[in-house]
Amino acid sequence: MVLFNSRTSRILGLATGVLLLLLGLIASVLFGLQHFRIEMVVDSYISFNGSTEHMIIRDTRVPRALVGAVVGASLAVAGAVMQAITRNPLASPSVFGINAGAVLFLVIGISALGSRLTMDSMIWIAFVGAAITSLVVFALGSRGASGFAPIKLTLAGAAIAAFASSITSGIILVDKKSLDQALFWMIGSVVDRDIEHLLTVLPYVIIGLVLSMAIARSLNVAALGDDISKGLGMSLFNVRATACAVVVLLAGSSVAVAGPIAFVGMIVPHLCRSLVGQDHRWLLPYCAVSGALLLVVADLASRFIIMPKEVPVGVATAVLGVPFLIYIVRRRKYA
């Protein structure tokens, strides 16, 4: 049953989500090991005095909240697009091994170049890793001209993820000097990311989100099946190629700035379908807002679990995602 089934209710629901996201961002800046007042946050930008509090707000809390929102939105939209083109409810950048492949390429780059590796270089390396992994998984899970086989895609993704993770671990064991820098990307976290990291990936995220909305109507048609899509004159190759580009841009950007954060791309699309149904013209905006909200709130909650230490947000999303994955597998039949 769809909760919001009229245009007005969907607009109101989306506006409510945006409001909740804004509140979540404010809470993420204000609360943690050290609490701040909203007046201090405003003063840190209007009349910066170089104090420790102002430094924490400007250099840590605000970038952390914004990075969490952008990464959450990117992963959720990438997951929704993947589920649409593969017609597989388990599809997401993490389950299909795309995150693991991007991390593998990053670790190879870190091992080879070390401190010479710039943020721009890391982004392109993550893109290449995400692109190659996507092509391999889609090729292994393809049934040729008839499209994708859900169970083959899932098995291929699991195999590629395991392979990439094993090679990554091996490289780190052999080249221990790259361990600290590699762990910064492998742990799946929005801690210690600065605003320059976000600004570097933001153009690619925006392009990915715009492209996803451009093919939203085509994703609705593709969901009807290959034969119907071809009968309506739609080019499945163009739609799938654009969808793959969207996944590479969004997943590659997310891994480059925050590491492999799992399950956001699988959980959020399912939750949003229960709100607005299968129409991707509404589903994708809802996924963007809900994914951003989920990751911001998960990051905020992770600060209080084992205070004064923090749990990486990637661990928090995995704790949420594994039971959800089991629920989806038990609820559906695959062929």
N, C-alpha and C positions, 0 to 999 in steps of 0.2 A: 504493500500500500504506500502510495506517494503522499507525503505530508503536505507539500506545497504543489497544488495542481492547477493554479491559475496564475496568470501573468502578475497580477497585483500581489498575491501572496508570495510569489517567488522574488519579486523586487524587495518586498518588506523583509523576507528571510535573508536575502543577500545583504541588505543594509544592516540588519541586526548582526550578521556575521562580521561585517566590517567594524561595527561599533565594538563588538567583543574583542576583535583583534587589536583595536586601538587601546582598549583597556588592558589587554594582555601585555602590549608593548610598554605601556606606562608602568604596570606592575613589575615587569622584568627589569626596568631601569631603577625602580625604587627599592625593591626588596632583594635580600640576599644575606650574606654574612654580615654586611654592613647596610643599614637602612638609611634612606635619604628622604627628605621632604621634597614635594614638587617644586617649592620655591627655590631650593638649592639647585635643582636640575636646571631651572630657567636661568638662575644666576650664573651657572657654569658656562653658559653660552653668551649671556648678555654682558656680564661683568666678570670674566674669568680672572681669578687671582692667583692661579698656580698652586693652590692648596691640594693636599692629597685627595680630599673629597671631590674637588672639581676634576682632578686628573682621572680618578676612577670612573666618574660619570661619563666624561668625554671620550676617554681612551679605551674603556672596558665595557661599561654597561650598555651604552647606546649602540656601539658597533655590534655587540653580542646580540642584542635584541633584533636589530635590523637584519643581521646575517641569518639568524634563526628564521625570521619571517620569509626572507627571499628563498632560502634553501627549502623550507617546508612547502612553499607554494610551488617551487620548481619540481620537487619530487612527486608531489600529489598530481600535478598536471601530466607529468611524464608517465606516471602509472596509469592514469585514466586513458591516455592516448594508446599506450601499449595494450591495455585490456580491450580497447575498441578494435584495433587492427588485427589482433590475434584471436579475439573472441575467447580469451582465457581469463577467468576471474582471478587467477594467481599471478598474473603478469605484473611485474614492477621492476625497476632498475636493480634492486637488490636481489630479488628471487631469481632473475634471469642472468645474474652474474655480471651485469654491466658495471656496477659500482666496483666490484672486485677487479675487473679487467682494467678499469681506469686507475685504480690504486696500484696495480702491478706496474703499469707503465710509469706512474709517478715515482715509484720506488726505484725502478731501473734508471730513470733520469737523475734521481737524487744520488744513487750510487755512482753513476758515471760522471756527473758534473759537480756534485757537492754544493758548496757555497756559491758557485758561479750560476746556479739555476735561479732565474728570476721568476716572479709571480706570473708574468706574461707567458714565460716558457712553460711553467707548470700547467697553466690553463690549456695551452695547446697540446701538451702531452696528455692531459686528462681527456681532452676531446678525441685525440687519436685512439687512446685506449678504449674509450666508450664506443667509438665508431667501429673499431675492429671487432670488439666483443659483440656488439649488436649484430654485425653482419654474420659472424660465425654462428651465433645462437639462432638467428632467423634462418640461416641456410640449413643448419642441422634440423630445425623444427619444421621445415617447409615440406609440403606435399606436392611440390611442383606448381603447376598452373592452378591447382585447386585450392591454394591458400596454405594456412598453417594448421598443424595438428597440435591441439592444446597439450596433450600428454607428452608429445615429443619435445615441444618447446620447454616445458617444465623440466624434463629430464636433462635436456641439453643445457639449460641455464644452470641447473644444479651442478652438472659435471664441469662446466666452464668455471663456475664460481669456486669449486673445490680445487681445480687445477691452478687457477690464478692465485688463490690464497696460499697454496703449497709453494709455488714458485716464489711468491713474495716473502714467505717465511724463510725459505732457503737463501735468498739474496741477503736478507738481513743478518742471518747467522754467519754467512761468509764475510760480509762487509759490515762489521759491527760499528764502524765509525759513522755510518749513516743511520744507525738505529734511532737516535733521538729525533733527528729531523723527519725520519720516516714515520715514527709513532705519532708525530704531530698531525699527520694526515690520515693515518690508519685508524685512529681511535674513534673517529666519528663524533666530533664535538664542535661547538661554536665558541668555546673559550679561547681567549688570546688571539682572536681574529680582529684585525683592525679595519678601519673604514676603507683603507686603500685596497684591501683584499676584495671587499664588496664592490667598490667602484670598478675594479678591473673586470669582474665577471658580469656586472649588471647589464652592459649592452647585449651580451649573448643571451642572458636570461630574457630580456625584453623581446629580442628577436624570436626566441623559442615560444614565448607566450603568445605573441602576435600571430605566428605561423599556426599555432594550435587552434586559435580562434578562427583563422582563415579556412581551416579544413573541418571545422566543427560540423557543418551541414553534411559534408562528405562522409564523416565518421558515422553519422546517423544512417546514411544509405548503406555504407559498408557493413553495418551491424545486421542488415537484413539478409546478408549472404552474398557470395560471389556471383551466383547466377543472376539474381535480381539486380545487383549493382551493375553488372555488364549489360543487362537488358535495358537499364535506364540510361545507358550511354556513359557511365562513369569510368574513368581510367583508374583501375585499381593500382596499377604500377605507380602512377603519379601520387596517388593518395598515400600509399605505403612508403614511397621514397620521402615525401614530405614529413610523414609521421616519424620515420627513422631520424630525419634531420632534427625534428623537435626533441626527440628523446636524447640524441647525442648532445645537443646544445644545453638542455636543462640538466640532464644527469651529469654531463661532463663539468658544467659550471659548479654544480652542487658538490661534487667530489673534490674539485680543485680548491674550493674555499672552506669546506667543512669536513672532508673525508667521507667515508661510506656510512651514511646513516640509513639504517634498514627499516623496511616495513611501512614507512610513511606513504609511499607510492601504492601500496596494496590496500591499506586500511581505509584511507580517506575516500577514494572513489566509491567504495561499497557504501560507506556511511552517507555520502552525498546522493547516491542513487535512491536511497530511501527517502530523501528529502524532495528531490526534483525529478526523479525518473531517469530515463535513458537519453533525453535530448541533450546532446553535447553542447549546444549553444548556451544552455544553463548549467550543465554539469561541470564544464571546465572552469567557469568563474567561481562556482561554489567550491570546487576542489582547490583552487588557488587560495581562496580566503581561509577555508577550513584547514588546509595543509599548513599554512602560515601560523594559524592559531594553535594547532596541535603542537607544532615544534616549539613555539614560544612558551606555551604553558608547560610542556614536558621539560624544557630547559629550566624554567623557573622552579618546578617541583623538584628537579634533581639537585638543587642547591640545599634542600632541607632534609634529604633522606639520611645522610650520615654527617651532618654538620659537625665540625667546621670544614670537612672535606666535601668534595662534590662528586657526584656520579656523572660520567659523560652522558650527554643526551642520547647518544647512539645506543647505550645500554638501556636507557629508559624506554626508548621506542621498541627495542627488541623484546623487552618484558611485556609490552602491550601487544606486539605483533605476533609472537609465537602462539598464544592462545587463539587469536583471531584467525591465524592460518589454519590451525587444527579445526576450528569451527567451519571454515569455508570448505576444507577438504571433506569433512564428514557430511556436510550439507549437500554437496553436489556430486554428480557422477560424471566421470570423464571417459572419453572414448578416443 
